[in-house]
Amino acid sequence: MKFNKAIIWLLVLSFLTPSILLGENNVANAAVIDSIPNTTRNIMDYDDSFLSVTGFASLGVNDRSNYIGTSYYRKVKTEREFLQAILDAKSGSVKVIEVARDINLGWAELNLSSEEAKKYNFITKYRDPMNGFTNPTLASSGVSQLSVSDVDGLTIFSKKGNTIRHVELKLQRSSNDIVIRNLNFDGMWQWDDTGKHKEVGWTFIKVNGANNVWIDHSKFSIAADGLIDTENGGSNITISWSEFGLPANENPTEDSDIYQSIQYMEEKYASNELNSDSVYYNMRNGGATKEQIMAYAAYHSKVHLTGSGDKDYVNYVSSNGTEIKDGNQRIRLTLAYNRYTNVGQRIPMIRQGSGHLYNCYIDNSSHYDVLENVSAIAEFGTDQLSRALNARNGASIAADSCVFHDINEPITGAEIQGLDTANMDEPWDKLFQSAYNNNLIVNSQITNKYGTYTGSSWDNNGENLFTKGFTWYDKSTIGNWAWSSHIVGSENMSKTNPPTDPFTFEYNYNEKLPYTYNVLPLNSVVSTLTKYAGAGKVNISPVDWLKIDYSPKEITDIIEE
């Protein structure tokens, strides 16, 4: 199986054709569409212009290269220096933080004095897992949550791709124009022996209502919950040239979360402290080795939750009339040039808002090799989802020139929300039942257990490998594209007192994407992202890391739709 899959994949990478076979050797119809409606894009080979801010964040983040050599530039080498820099950023006296060494921000390892805890009150202890620690490193370090609030204009970067561990960065709604570049985020995962990933909510970055956020050239391993989530109406967010997840590896380094946690579980297993409720016990008792379970553990279930609750259908208005702009309809998210390895779902999942993906590479092949070759892991392992786009509650998500490898459901959910309400509470299951969810994949390729296909999700009347996980209602969205939608009369609705009748939606079919974007040719996506996506992949000076625009080279093709 491994050999056959490898041969197929090599052929796909080396030779792309517009009429690749669909499923059981049935030739697909010609592509209906090869670009996203109401967009302007440039098709070009990689050059330095790809370092520029792209997507929705380009509408609101600023260049800070002029702060080099000034008091607004802070170079930090210790945890307390980093905390002080964040504190000074709140007052506006720091605009740039260069992380020059690895920093560990776990609550226990910080060990703040009472005076320090009061001074740096924006960092707090994250709650412990409800079933206790299985990772000795995290049990010793603790986990923190660091709130970035009341900050207008800040770049946090590393010249060498240094690591920040054991902390969730929470970008609050009072913050604006936040840039994070060339950083590695790690140390937020442990084995969940229930297999449900609900023990704790550790996430690397949570955009909690902040606006104009650019996260670029960074690396995120695996965490207990999300990797980068967006809540409370965060808008104009771009995540670019970043690497998410880990390849399956039977021999991870001894200081890694996977090794530490699985070694802990192995000791529990060897001393007969586990029972039949334990996922680890069942895998080992069924014949899986410790090393095989380590390879299986290199999987992240949830990636980009965007819009945390159905209830956030409008902005909140307080009793004194103050409007808090936290509604999901404000969400605008771009995912560009990102590489995802062994991930389960939510790339992205969006409620009501808008998402745009281009040149993303999602590869679950090494995880599926473990599932296919170790029967005990396939039987007892719950980490088997393989999904990507999931528009909900009238959201719009479009992907352009992306590569999906061993992704069984590139689009998941349903065309109309009423067909996908199993996980929705009352009254939202009824209120959103008539919402049409807009999902579209164009000029992309997929290879999975069903076969290989290149084209659009609207091809063949919506029946192709991109829509294997999608339920159509009447296919009314094929050929029609709305970058956003609006609940009729929502201006007069209350979040705390929702109506009783289902929402009626207006879809903005004439709205144009408010930026031009660059795409790599499809056949160069995998090689280019493998080389450049992630932390420490680009060697440029501090002044260059603070720029947002880089000189372009000649554009080979321009397409306007």
C-alpha positions as a printed Julia matrix, in Angstrom:
561×3 Matrix{Float64}:
   0.0    0.0     0.0
   2.79   2.39    0.91
   4.55   1.65   -2.4
   1.43   2.2    -4.51
   0.59   5.44   -2.75
   4.12   6.73   -3.18
   4.08   6.0    -6.91
   0.73   7.77   -7.35
   1.94  10.78   -5.42
   5.18  11.09   -7.39
   3.24  10.97  -10.63
   0.86  13.68   -9.43
   3.69  15.98   -8.4
   5.61  15.55  -11.61
   2.76  15.66  -14.12
  -0.48  17.58  -13.72
  -3.2   17.37  -16.35
  -6.63  18.99  -16.53
  -8.41  15.66  -16.99
  -6.92  13.4   -14.32
  -9.04  10.36  -13.52
 -11.92  10.71  -11.11
 -12.59   7.83   -8.7
 -12.99   4.45  -10.4
 -11.26   5.33  -13.66
 -14.06   7.62  -14.83
 -12.73  10.57  -16.81
 -13.88  13.85  -15.26
 -15.65  16.55  -17.21
 -13.68  19.62  -18.18
 -13.25  22.16  -15.39
 -16.24  24.44  -14.9
 -14.12  27.13  -13.26
 -10.4   27.58  -12.6
 -10.45  30.76  -10.5
 -12.59  32.21   -7.71
 -15.29  34.65   -8.88
 -14.88  38.31   -7.96
 -11.14  38.09   -7.32
  -7.95  39.37   -8.94
  -4.86  37.18   -8.78
  -1.34  37.05  -10.21
   0.08  33.68  -11.24
   3.84  33.83  -10.81
   6.93  31.93   -9.73
   8.31  32.43   -6.25
  10.4   35.56   -5.62
  10.97  38.04   -2.8
   7.59  39.68   -3.33
   6.01  36.63   -1.68
   7.42  37.89    1.63
   4.98  40.81    1.53
   1.89  40.84    3.7
  -0.97  39.27    1.82
  -4.66  38.68    2.26
  -7.01  40.43    4.65
  -4.22  41.57    7.01
  -2.78  43.67    4.18
  -5.7   46.03    4.77
  -4.54  47.01    8.25
  -1.01  46.09    9.38
   1.9   48.51    9.21
   5.62  48.57    8.44
   7.79  49.02   11.55
  11.26  48.96   10.0
  11.7   52.62   10.97
  11.87  51.58   14.65
  15.28  49.94   14.24
  17.77  51.77   16.48
  15.1   53.56   18.51
  13.78  53.12   22.06
  10.65  51.53   20.59
  12.73  48.47   19.6
  13.24  45.91   22.38
  15.5   42.86   22.08
  14.69  40.23   24.73
  16.67  37.2    25.87
  14.76  36.16   29.01
  11.19  35.47   30.02
  10.97  38.53   32.28
  12.4   40.77   29.59
   9.66  39.51   27.29
   6.95  40.21   29.88
   8.31  43.71   30.46
   8.3   44.36   26.72
   4.65  43.3    26.49
   3.83  45.59   29.41
   5.6   48.5    27.73
   3.81  47.76   24.45
   0.54  48.41   26.27
   1.72  51.94   27.05
   2.92  52.43   23.46
   6.61  52.72   24.4
   7.52  49.44   22.63
   6.55  48.72   19.03
   8.95  45.88   18.21
   9.97  42.84   20.29
  12.82  40.74   18.95
  12.95  37.33   20.62
  16.68  36.59   20.61
  16.63  33.35   22.67
  14.17  30.54   23.32
  11.78  31.53   26.11
   9.7   29.27   28.35
   6.6   30.94   29.74
   4.98  28.1    31.69
   3.36  29.29   34.9
   5.43  27.08   37.23
   8.74  27.74   35.51
   8.12  31.5    35.58
   7.55  31.3    39.35
   6.58  34.95   39.6
   6.73  36.64   42.97
   3.51  38.21   44.25
   4.8   41.61   43.19
   5.68  40.34   39.72
   2.31  38.59   39.36
   0.59  41.89   40.1
   2.86  43.83   37.74
   2.47  41.32   34.9
  -1.18  40.58   35.54
  -1.75  39.93   31.84
  -0.17  36.47   32.21
  -2.02  33.89   34.28
  -2.02  30.18   35.03
  -3.91  28.08   32.5
  -6.11  25.48   34.1
  -4.72  21.97   34.47
  -6.11  19.02   32.46
  -9.27  17.68   34.08
  -7.81  14.15   34.2
  -4.34  15.24   35.29
  -1.03  15.57   33.49
   0.37  12.81   31.3
   3.33  14.92   30.15
   5.95  15.24   32.93
   7.52  18.26   31.22
   4.23  20.18   31.32
   3.5   19.0    34.85
   6.79  20.61   35.86
   6.59  23.74   33.7
   2.9   24.47   33.94
   1.03  26.28   31.18
   0.21  30.0    30.98
  -2.15  32.26   29.12
  -0.77  35.64   28.07
  -3.27  38.33   27.19
  -2.22  40.97   24.66
  -4.68  43.82   25.23
  -4.73  47.58   24.67
  -1.9   47.33   22.16
  -2.09  49.29   18.92
   0.81  48.37   16.63
   3.31  45.66   17.65
   5.63  43.26   15.84
   7.0   40.22   17.67
   9.63  38.34   15.68
  12.81  36.32   15.85
  15.75  36.58   13.5
  16.7   32.92   13.93
  13.32  31.26   14.44
  13.53  30.94   18.22
  10.93  29.05   20.25
   8.2   30.18   22.65
   6.94  27.34   24.87
   4.16  26.55   27.32
   1.94  29.58   26.72
  -1.15  30.61   24.79
  -1.02  34.1    23.32
  -4.49  35.63   23.49
  -4.91  38.67   21.24
  -7.78  40.64   22.72
 -10.33  42.85   20.95
  -8.65  45.98   22.35
  -5.54  45.18   20.3
  -4.97  46.12   16.68
  -2.2   45.79   14.09
  -0.32  42.81   15.57
   2.42  41.05   13.56
   4.08  37.76   14.61
   6.87  36.45   12.37
   9.53  33.74   12.27
   8.74  32.12   15.63
   8.41  28.48   16.66
   5.59  27.58   19.06
   5.8   24.34   21.04
   5.19  22.67   24.39
   1.36  22.62   24.63
   0.46  18.93   24.12
   0.01  15.78   26.11
  -1.56  12.38   25.45
  -5.32  12.41   26.1
  -6.11   8.85   27.15
  -9.83   9.35   26.54
  -9.16  10.05   22.85
 -11.65  12.94   22.89
  -9.3   15.99   22.99
 -11.54  17.76   25.48
  -9.45  17.67   28.65
  -8.07  21.17   28.3
  -8.21  24.12   25.88
  -4.5   24.83   25.3
  -4.05  26.68   22.0
  -0.91  28.4    20.7
  -2.57  31.64   19.55
  -6.14  32.75   20.09
  -7.27  35.83   18.18
  -9.93  36.89   20.67
 -11.49  39.78   18.78
  -8.25  41.48   17.74
  -8.21  43.17   14.33
  -5.5   43.35   11.66
  -3.3   40.4    12.62
  -0.51  38.91   10.5
   1.08  35.62   11.59
   3.84  34.71    9.17
   6.73  32.26    8.66
   6.08  30.5    11.96
   5.87  26.89   13.08
   3.23  25.26   15.27
   3.68  21.65   16.38
   0.65  20.04   18.07
  -1.45  21.33   20.97
  -4.22  20.07   23.23
  -6.96  22.02   21.44
  -6.6   24.44   18.5
  -3.44  25.71   16.83
  -4.59  29.23   15.87
  -8.24  29.99   16.67
 -10.32  33.11   16.1
 -13.13  34.14   18.42
 -15.35  37.13   19.13
 -15.37  38.64   15.68
 -11.65  39.05   14.94
 -11.21  40.6    11.5
  -8.53  41.08    8.82
  -6.38  38.12    9.83
  -3.72  36.51    7.64
  -1.74  33.38    8.47
   0.95  32.85    5.86
   4.05  30.78    5.1
   3.6   28.81    8.32
   3.93  25.14    9.18
   1.38  23.22   11.24
   1.58  19.72   12.68
   4.18  16.95   12.69
   5.06  13.96   10.52
   4.54  10.51   12.04
   7.81   9.49   13.66
   8.53   6.38   15.73
  11.65   8.0    17.18
  10.91  11.58   18.28
  13.54  13.4    20.3
  13.56  12.62   24.02
  12.75  16.22   24.97
   9.64  16.33   22.74
   6.12  16.36   24.15
   5.31  13.12   22.32
   8.26  11.2    23.75
   7.75  12.51   27.27
   4.03  11.79   27.33
   4.13   8.37   25.66
   7.02   7.27   27.88
   4.87   8.25   30.88
   1.95   6.19   29.54
   4.26   3.26   28.86
   5.37   3.24   32.48
   1.73   3.25   33.56
   1.04   0.36   31.2
   4.04  -1.66   32.39
   3.0   -1.29   36.03
  -0.61  -2.37   35.27
  -2.09   1.02   36.22
  -4.28   1.27   33.12
  -7.6   -0.43   32.43
  -9.87  -1.11   29.47
 -11.1    2.5    29.44
  -7.6    3.57   28.45
  -6.9    4.13   24.76
  -3.2    3.48   25.39
  -3.94   0.2    27.18
  -6.11  -1.05   24.35
  -3.53  -0.16   21.7
  -0.66  -1.83   23.55
  -2.76  -4.81   24.59
  -3.82  -5.19   20.96
  -0.21  -5.45   19.76
   0.89  -1.88   18.96
   4.39  -0.96   20.11
   5.26   2.15   22.08
   7.1    3.48   19.03
   4.11   2.96   16.75
   1.91   4.86   19.19
   4.45   7.71   19.16
   4.06   7.88   15.39
   0.27   7.86   15.71
   0.41  10.64   18.33
   1.92  13.06   15.79
  -1.54  14.2    14.75
  -3.49  17.34   15.57
  -7.27  17.1    15.65
  -8.46  20.73   15.4
  -6.55  23.45   13.56
  -8.41  26.74   12.94
 -11.66  27.21   14.84
 -13.01  30.5    13.51
 -16.12  31.76   15.26
 -16.43  29.9    18.53
 -20.2   29.88   18.96
 -23.44  29.9    16.96
 -24.75  32.48   19.45
 -22.37  35.15   18.09
 -24.66  35.9    15.13
 -24.66  39.65   15.88
 -22.52  42.09   17.84
 -23.24  42.4    21.55
 -24.85  45.61   22.77
 -24.52  46.31   26.49
 -27.26  47.75   28.68
 -25.74  51.23   28.35
 -25.92  51.02   24.56
 -22.23  50.32   23.91
 -21.74  48.0    20.93
 -19.03  45.35   21.26
 -18.06  44.23   17.8
 -17.77  40.52   18.46
 -20.18  39.07   15.89
 -19.03  36.21   13.66
 -20.13  38.1    10.54
 -17.04  40.31   11.02
 -14.58  37.42   10.58
 -12.21  37.76    7.63
  -9.43  35.14    7.47
  -6.73  34.43    4.87
  -4.63  31.24    4.91
  -1.83  31.56    2.36
   1.19  29.39    1.53
   0.76  27.23    4.66
   1.85  23.62    5.08
  -0.25  21.25    7.21
   0.92  17.78    8.25
  -1.31  15.12    9.85
  -4.25  17.28   10.86
  -7.86  16.3    11.37
 -10.22  19.16   10.61
 -11.0   22.9    10.6
  -8.73  24.18    7.82
 -10.58  26.34    8.45
 -14.01  26.01   10.07
 -15.8   29.38    9.91
 -19.18  30.51   11.22
 -20.83  33.32    9.21
 -17.57  35.04    8.2
 -15.32  34.72    5.15
 -12.19  32.66    4.52
  -9.74  32.57    1.64
  -7.07  29.89    1.13
  -4.43  29.81   -1.55
  -1.35  27.71   -2.15
  -1.92  25.6     0.95
  -0.5   22.06    1.15
  -2.25  19.56    3.43
  -0.68  16.11    3.77
  -1.95  13.34    6.07
  -0.11  10.49    4.39
   2.27   9.47    7.19
  -0.61   9.32    9.7
  -2.64   7.11    7.39
   0.36   4.83    6.91
   0.28   4.17   10.67
  -3.47   3.49   10.63
  -3.13   1.15    7.65
  -0.23  -0.84    9.04
  -1.03  -1.17   12.75
  -4.38  -2.88   13.31
  -4.59  -2.11   17.05
  -4.14   1.6    16.38
  -6.71   1.55   13.57
  -9.17  -0.21   15.91
  -8.74   1.9    19.04
  -7.38   5.19   17.72
  -9.97   7.97   17.49
  -7.76  10.28   15.43
  -8.92   9.32   11.96
 -10.64  12.45   10.64
  -9.18  14.01    7.51
 -11.06  17.18    6.62
 -10.39  20.75    5.47
 -12.91  23.46    4.46
 -16.0   23.75    6.67
 -18.23  26.8     6.12
 -21.11  27.02    8.59
 -24.03  29.36    9.33
 -23.84  31.09    5.96
 -20.04  31.48    5.84
 -17.96  31.57    2.63
 -14.64  29.73    2.2
 -12.79  29.55   -1.12
  -9.5   27.76   -1.85
  -7.27  28.43   -4.86
  -4.36  26.31   -6.13
  -4.06  24.06   -3.08
  -2.76  20.49   -2.75
  -4.63  17.88   -0.67
  -2.84  14.58    0.01
  -4.69  11.83    1.87
  -7.45  14.29    2.82
 -10.65  12.26    2.56
 -13.07  15.19    2.99
 -11.56  18.37    1.48
 -14.97  20.01    2.01
 -17.14  18.84    4.9
 -20.6   19.81    6.09
 -23.62  20.65    3.95
 -24.75  23.18    1.37
 -27.63  24.18    3.65
 -27.09  24.29    7.4
 -30.37  22.48    8.11
 -28.74  19.26    6.87
 -25.87  19.59    9.36
 -27.24  20.57   12.77
 -26.26  17.49   14.81
 -23.78  19.46   16.91
 -25.87  22.64   17.24
 -27.83  23.49   20.37
 -31.3   24.99   20.44
 -32.38  27.47   19.2
 -29.47  27.85   16.79
 -30.2   24.6    14.96
 -33.54  26.09   13.95
 -32.44  29.7    13.47
 -29.64  28.8    11.03
 -31.47  25.97    9.25
 -31.98  27.99    6.04
 -28.43  29.34    5.8
 -26.52  28.41    2.65
 -22.85  27.57    3.23
 -20.51  28.63    0.43
 -17.51  26.32   -0.12
 -15.38  26.37   -3.25
 -12.08  24.8    -4.31
 -10.54  25.8    -7.66
  -7.44  24.88   -9.64
  -6.37  22.37   -6.99
  -5.36  18.71   -6.77
  -6.33  15.9    -4.47
  -4.93  12.4    -4.01
  -6.5   10.04   -1.49
  -7.89   6.51   -1.09
 -10.59   7.28   -3.64
  -8.21   8.3    -6.42
  -6.71  11.46   -7.85
  -8.34  14.56   -9.27
  -7.32  18.04  -10.41
  -9.79  20.84  -10.99
 -12.66  22.53   -9.14
 -15.26  21.41   -6.6
 -17.94  22.71   -9.01
 -16.8   20.3   -11.75
 -19.14  17.54  -12.9
 -22.1   19.28  -11.25
 -20.35  19.14   -7.89
 -19.7   15.39   -7.95
 -15.95  14.9    -7.59
 -13.27  14.05   -5.03
 -13.33  17.54   -3.5
 -16.93  17.05   -2.33
 -16.73  13.51   -0.88
 -17.49  14.86    2.61
 -20.12  17.38    1.53
 -23.92  17.04    1.44
 -25.66  18.96   -1.31
 -29.18  20.33   -0.85
 -30.2   21.51   -4.3
 -26.77  22.58   -5.64
 -27.98  26.15   -5.88
 -24.57  27.45   -4.84
 -22.82  25.98   -7.89
 -21.96  28.86  -10.2
 -22.92  31.49   -7.62
 -20.35  32.95   -5.24
 -20.92  35.31   -2.33
 -17.93  36.58   -0.35
 -20.24  37.38    2.55
 -23.82  37.09    3.72
 -26.12  39.08    5.97
 -28.96  38.06    8.28
 -31.92  40.18    7.27
 -32.92  42.48   10.13
 -29.96  41.55   12.33
 -29.41  45.23   13.13
 -32.46  45.07   15.37
 -31.7   41.68   16.93
 -30.23  40.96   20.36
 -27.64  38.34   21.14
 -29.24  37.66   24.49
 -32.78  37.51   23.14
 -32.72  35.82   19.71
 -35.82  35.62   17.51
 -37.96  32.5    17.22
 -38.29  32.25   13.43
 -35.41  30.96   11.25
 -33.03  33.6     9.92
 -33.41  34.87    6.37
 -30.13  35.58    4.6
 -28.99  37.98    1.89
 -25.89  36.87   -0.06
 -23.54  39.46   -1.5
 -22.97  38.01   -4.95
 -21.47  41.22   -6.34
 -18.91  41.76   -3.58
 -15.29  41.64   -4.75
 -12.36  40.39   -2.71
 -10.7   43.62   -1.45
  -7.14  42.65   -2.33
  -5.08  41.18   -5.17
  -3.14  38.02   -4.36
  -0.25  36.04   -5.82
  -0.45  32.3    -6.48
   2.29  29.86   -7.33
   1.65  27.52  -10.25
   0.0   24.39   -8.89
   2.87  22.1    -9.83
   5.33  24.12   -7.7
   3.24  24.41   -4.51
   4.63  21.35   -2.71
   8.3   22.01   -3.45
   8.11  25.75   -2.7
   6.22  25.38    0.58
   8.48  22.55    1.7
  11.42  24.87    1.23
  10.06  28.15    2.6
   7.06  27.57    4.92
   7.84  27.59    8.65
  10.18  29.29   11.11
  13.89  29.59   10.37
  13.38  29.0     6.65
  14.2   32.53    5.48
  17.42  34.3     6.44
  16.84  38.06    6.35
  17.88  40.96    8.57
  15.78  42.39   11.45
  14.96  45.46    9.38
  13.59  43.18    6.65
  11.47  41.2     9.12
   9.79  44.47   10.09
   8.75  45.33    6.54
   5.39  44.48    5.08
   6.19  45.07    1.42
   9.05  43.65   -0.67
  10.09  44.49   -4.21
   8.32  42.27   -6.73
   9.9   40.75   -9.77
   8.28  40.31  -13.15
   4.77  38.85  -12.99
   4.3   36.04  -15.5
   0.52  36.14  -15.76
  -2.39  38.2   -14.46
  -5.93  36.88  -14.22
  -8.98  38.97  -13.42
 -12.4   37.43  -12.86
